[in-house]
Amino acid sequence: MRDYGCGYDFQIVVSDKQVYAIEVKGFLEDEGGILITGKEWETAGTMKTDYYLVLVGNIDKDPVITVINNPYEKLFPKRNLQTIIQVNWAVSSTEIRKLKSNL
């Protein structure tokens, strides 16, 4: 589900009315902190007990799994606000017109 940008990695559909969301975070060590996107946190807040955060520690050796149901009510993350610079490239209509005339 992560390719759809819906705020979680996997979903389990039990019925038309029951869908569970699962977000997975992994660590190379036994434990560690995590980053949660705004969309993940918003979705956790909306879905409440239907949202699960799965932490997988020691992922490359002997994985240890911790499941947190309704992380929105159980965790208290610190909000980090970032300004992002985005680069765009513009091609003028004149340049496109010149290219068309040379084709």
Protein Blocks (a to p, Z undefined) as FASTA:
>chain_A
ZZnonopabdcdfbfklccdddddddfblbdcddddfklmmmmmmnmmmpccdddehklm
mgcddddehkllmpccdddddddddddddddfklmmmmmmmZZ
